[in-house]
C-alpha cells in the first residue's frame, strides 16, 4: 500500500528566548541537573570529577543495609558505631534500636553513629566487609566515578564520588518507599518518642515540591546536597558539590532547581481531531483520518518538535468506522515522544460488481471524451 508521509514543525513549544539562561555557579566544585523522568541532562559542570561527598554517602549505606535488614528489625549498637564522632543521634554501645529509627537518624539528621550502626548490623559487626558491599553495589549501578571507604561519609583518602553518580545514586535510593518517606521529613521522633532528629536540608518545606533527598558536609567535601523537586509529570534532580558555605549551597541549589523545573511544560501534543484525508476508490468521497485519543506530555521548552503523519494516500474498501489506517507521531530529534493511531472517520462499503463495472465504464468514457 502506498504511504503518504507528512512532517510539519509543531508550534507547541515555547521559543528559546522565553525562559531564563542556563545558570552557572561560581564557587561550587561541581553541579549537575537531570530530569529523572526521561534522563535529560540539563546542565553539568565537572560532573565526572571524583570528589568527596560527605554524608550523601549514607544513601548507599541505606541501600545496602536494606538488602539485609528490615525496617522493623531490632539491632544492637556496637561500641565502634557508638564512638564515631561529629553528627550523632547519639547512640550508646549495647543499645537496642529499630532499623527504622537508624534510617531516620542517618537520613534526617545525617547521624554518623546511625550509619555505622546500620553497617555493623547488616554485616555482623564487620564494617570493612559492609564497605566492600557498597563498592560492589556501586559498580552494579554504573557509578564509575565512585569509591567508598566509610559507611558514614566522614573524610577518608579515596572516599569519592561525582555529581553525576550522586544524582544516579539518589534516584535509585528514592525508589525505596521507606527512603522516600523519610527524606521528605524535616524532623521526627525516634526511640519511642524520646529523641527528636532534625534535617540539615534547609530547602525542605521552603522550595515548592521538594521531596528530598540528602545533604552532606565535611572539611574536605565542603557543603554538598542532592535535591529533588517534583512537578506534575516530571521530577528534577539537582546536585551541588563542594560549596564554600551552607547558605551558598542552598542558594545555588534553589537556583538550579528553579531553572530546571521551568525548562518543562505540559502540552497537548496530539489532539482528538482529523489529521489527514485518504482518497477512496470508485468515486467515493475522501475519508477523514482521525485521532480519537489525545496525547498530553511534558516537553522541554525551546526544543523543536516534529509532527509526522504516516498514512495511506488511498484506502482500500470495505472500510469500517474506527478502523486503524495510520498514525501520527511526535518526534524530538531522533527520539519518538509518542504516537496515536489514526482511525477511519467514517465507514465506506465496497460497491457490488455491477456498481464497480459502471464506475469503470464511466471513467473510460470520460477519458475517451477527453481524447476527442
C-alpha positions in Angstrom: 0.0 0.0 0.0 1.4 3.4 -0.9 2.1 5.6 2.0 1.8 9.3 2.5 4.4 10.7 4.8 3.9 14.2 6.0 6.0 16.1 8.6 5.3 19.5 10.0 7.0 21.5 12.7 4.9 21.9 15.8 4.1 25.4 17.1 3.5 24.0 20.6 6.8 24.7 22.3 7.8 27.9 23.9 10.7 29.6 22.0 14.1 29.5 23.5 14.0 33.2 24.4 11.0 32.6 26.7 13.0 31.1 29.6 16.0 32.0 31.7 19.6 31.4 30.6 21.4 28.3 31.9 22.6 29.1 35.4 26.3 28.9 36.2 27.6 28.7 39.7 30.8 30.5 40.8 32.0 28.7 43.9 31.0 25.0 43.8 33.3 22.3 42.7 30.7 20.5 40.6 27.0 20.6 39.8 24.5 18.6 37.7 20.8 18.8 36.9 18.8 16.0 35.3 15.2 15.2 34.6 14.6 11.9 36.3 11.5 11.2 34.2 13.3 11.0 30.9 17.1 11.2 31.6 17.6 14.6 30.0 20.8 16.2 31.4 20.0 19.9 31.6 23.3 21.2 32.8 26.6 19.7 34.1 29.9 21.2 35.3 32.7 18.9 36.4 30.0 16.2 36.6 32.5 13.3 36.3 35.1 14.7 38.7 35.7 12.4 41.7 35.4 14.5 44.8 34.4 13.9 48.5 30.6 13.8 49.0 30.4 13.6 52.8 27.1 12.3 54.2 25.5 11.8 50.8 27.3 8.5 51.2 24.6 7.5 53.6 22.2 6.9 50.6 24.3 4.0 49.6 24.7 2.8 53.2 20.9 2.6 53.4 20.5 0.9 50.1 23.0 -1.8 51.0 21.7 -2.2 54.6 18.1 -2.7 53.4 19.2 -5.6 51.3 19.9 -7.5 54.5 17.8 -5.8 57.2 14.1 -4.9 57.5 12.9 -1.6 58.9 11.2 -3.3 61.8 14.2 -5.4 62.8 15.7 -4.5 66.2 19.5 -4.4 66.3 22.3 -3.8 68.9 24.5 -0.8 68.6 28.2 -1.7 68.5 30.8 0.1 70.6 32.5 1.2 67.3 29.3 2.7 66.0 28.6 4.5 69.2 32.0 6.0 69.3 32.0 7.6 65.9 32.3 11.4 66.0 30.7 14.6 64.6 26.9 14.4 63.8 25.3 11.9 66.1 21.9 10.8 67.5 23.7 10.0 70.0 23.7 6.2 70.4 25.1 4.1 73.2 27.1 0.8 73.0 24.7 -2.1 73.6 21.6 0.0 72.9 18.7 -1.9 71.2 17.1 0.1 68.5 15.0 -0.5 65.4 16.4 -0.3 61.9 13.7 2.3 61.0 15.0 4.6 63.8 18.5 4.2 62.5 17.3 5.0 59.0 15.7 8.2 60.3 18.8 9.1 62.2 21.0 8.6 59.1 18.8 10.2 56.6 17.2 13.0 58.5 19.9 14.1 61.0 22.7 12.6 59.0 23.9 10.9 62.1 27.2 9.1 61.6 26.6 6.7 64.5 23.3 5.6 62.9 25.0 4.9 59.6 27.8 2.9 61.2 25.2 1.0 63.3 23.3 0.0 60.2 26.5 -1.2 58.5 27.6 -3.2 61.6 24.1 -4.8 62.0 24.0 -5.7 58.3 27.5 -7.2 58.2 27.6 -8.9 61.6 29.9 -6.2 63.0 32.3 -6.3 60.0 32.2 -2.7 58.7 35.0 -3.2 56.1 33.0 -6.1 54.7 30.0 -3.8 54.5 32.0 -1.1 52.7 33.1 -3.8 50.2 29.4 -4.5 49.6 28.9 -0.7 49.0 31.6 -0.7 46.3 30.2 -3.8 44.7 26.8 -2.2 44.5 28.3 1.0 43.1 29.8 -1.0 40.2 26.5 -2.8 39.7 24.7 0.6 39.4 27.2 2.0 37.0 28.7 4.5 39.4 32.0 4.6 37.7 33.4 7.7 39.5 32.6 6.3 43.0 34.6 4.6 45.6 33.6 4.2 49.3 35.9 3.8 52.3 33.4 4.5 55.1 29.6 4.0 55.6 29.1 7.4 57.2 30.9 9.6 54.6 33.5 11.1 57.0 36.6 12.3 55.2 38.9 9.4 54.2 41.5 9.1 51.5 39.9 7.7 48.3 36.3 8.1 49.5 34.9 9.9 46.5 32.0 10.2 44.0 30.9 12.6 41.3 27.9 14.9 40.7 26.6 12.5 38.0 27.0 9.5 40.2 25.3 11.2 43.1 22.3 12.1 41.0 22.0 8.4 39.9 22.5 7.2 43.5 19.7 9.5 44.8 17.3 8.4 42.1 17.9 4.7 42.9 17.6 5.4 46.7 14.3 7.2 46.1 12.8 4.0 44.5 12.7 2.6 48.1 9.4 3.7 49.7 10.9 3.9 53.2 13.6 6.3 51.9 11.1 8.5 50.1 9.0 8.7 53.2 12.0 9.6 55.5 13.9 12.1 53.4 10.7 14.2 53.0 10.6 14.9 56.7 12.0 18.0 58.4 12.0 16.2 61.8 10.7 13.2 63.6 10.9 11.4 66.9 12.6 8.1 67.4 13.4 5.8 70.3 9.7 5.7 71.4 9.4 9.5 71.1 12.4 10.2 73.4 14.7 11.6 70.8 14.0 14.2 68.0 16.0 14.2 64.8 16.2 17.3 62.6 17.1 17.7 59.0 20.0 19.6 57.5 18.0 20.1 54.3 17.1 23.7 54.6 15.0 23.7 51.3 12.5 21.2 52.7 9.2 22.9 53.2 10.6 26.0 51.6 11.2 25.1 47.9 7.9 24.2 46.3 7.6 20.5 45.5 10.9 19.5 47.2 10.8 15.8 48.1 14.3 15.3 49.4 16.9 13.9 49.3 20.3 14.2 51.1 22.8 16.8 52.4 26.5 16.4 53.4 29.3 18.4 54.9 32.9 17.8 55.9 36.1 19.9 55.8 37.2 18.1 52.6 33.9 17.9 50.9 32.6 21.4 51.6 28.8 21.8 51.6 27.0 19.3 49.4 23.5 18.3 48.6 21.4 16.4 46.1 17.8 17.5 46.0 14.7 16.5 44.0 11.7 18.7 43.1 8.5 17.2 41.7 6.2 18.7 39.2 3.2 17.1 37.5 4.7 14.6 35.1 8.4 15.1 35.9 11.0 15.3 38.7 14.1 17.3 38.6 17.3 16.3 40.5 20.0 18.8 41.2 23.4 18.2 42.7 25.8 20.8 44.2 29.2 19.5 45.5 31.9 21.5 47.3 30.1 24.7 48.0 32.0 27.0 50.4 29.1 27.7 52.8 25.7 26.3 53.8 23.9 29.4 52.6 25.7 29.4 49.3 24.9 25.8 48.7 21.2 26.4 49.5 21.0 29.4 47.1 22.8 27.6 44.3 20.7 24.5 44.7 17.4 26.6 44.7 18.6 28.4 41.6 19.4 25.1 39.7 16.1 23.6 40.8 14.0 26.7 39.8 15.7 26.8 36.4 15.3 23.0 35.9 11.6 22.9 36.6 11.0 25.9 34.4 12.5 24.1 31.5 9.4 21.9 31.0 5.8 22.4 30.2 2.9 20.1 29.8 1.4 20.5 26.3 -1.2 18.7 24.2 1.0 17.1 21.5 -1.8 15.3 19.8 -5.5 16.4 19.8 -8.7 14.5 19.1 -9.2 15.7 15.5 -8.8 14.9 11.8 -5.1 14.8 10.8 -5.4 13.7 7.2 -7.7 12.7 4.4 -7.3 9.5 2.3 -8.7 9.0 -1.1 -11.3 6.3 -1.6 -11.8 4.3 -4.8 -14.8 4.1 -7.1 -15.5 7.8 -6.8 -16.3 7.8 -3.1 -15.6 10.9 -1.0 -12.2 11.1 0.8 -12.1 9.5 4.2 -11.0 11.6 7.3 -8.3 10.0 9.4 -9.0 10.9 13.0 -7.0 10.7 16.2 -9.5 9.8 18.9 -7.1 9.6 21.8 -5.2 12.8 22.7 -1.6 12.8 23.9 -0.6 15.2 26.6 3.0 15.1 27.7 5.7 17.2 29.4 8.2 18.5 26.9 11.2 20.8 27.2 10.6 24.4 26.2 12.6 25.8 23.3 13.2 22.4 21.7 11.6 22.0 18.3 9.3 19.0 17.8 8.2 17.3 14.6 4.8 16.0 13.8 4.8 13.2 11.3 1.7 11.7 9.8 2.1 8.2 8.4 -1.0 7.2 6.5 -2.0 5.7 3.1 -2.7 8.2 0.3 -5.7 6.0 -0.6 -7.6 3.4 1.4 -8.9 0.0 0.3 -12.6 -1.0 0.6 -14.5 -2.0 2.6 -13.5 0.3 5.4 -15.0 0.2 8.9 -15.7 3.2 11.0 -12.8 3.4 13.5 -10.6 1.0 11.6 -6.9 1.8 12.1 -5.5 3.3 9.0 -2.3 5.2 10.0 -0.7 7.0 12.9 0.5 10.4 13.9 3.9 10.6 15.6 5.7 13.3 17.6 9.5 13.4 17.4 12.1 15.4 19.2 15.2 14.9 17.1 15.7 11.2 16.8 13.5 10.4 19.8 9.9 9.4 19.4 8.0 11.1 22.2 4.7 9.4 21.4 2.1 8.4 18.8 -1.6 7.8 18.3 -3.5 5.7 15.8 -5.3 7.4 13.0 -8.8 5.8 12.6 -11.2 5.9 9.7 -13.7 8.7 10.4 -16.5 7.0 8.5 -17.3 3.6 7.1 -17.2 3.1 3.3 -18.7 -0.1 1.8 -17.2 -1.8 -1.2 -19.6 -1.4 -4.1 -21.0 -4.5 -5.8 -19.8 -5.9 -9.1 -22.4 -4.0 -11.2 -21.6 -0.7 -9.5 -17.9 -1.2 -9.9 -18.4 -2.1 -13.6 -20.5 1.0 -14.0 -17.8 3.2 -12.4 -15.1 1.8 -14.7 -17.2 2.3 -17.7 -18.0 5.9 -16.8 -14.3 6.6 -16.2 -13.4 5.1 -19.6 -16.0 7.2 -21.4 -14.6 10.3 -19.6 -11.1 9.5 -20.8 -12.3 8.9 -24.4 -14.2 12.1 -24.4 -11.0 13.9 -23.4 -9.2 12.4 -26.3 -11.7 13.6 -28.9 
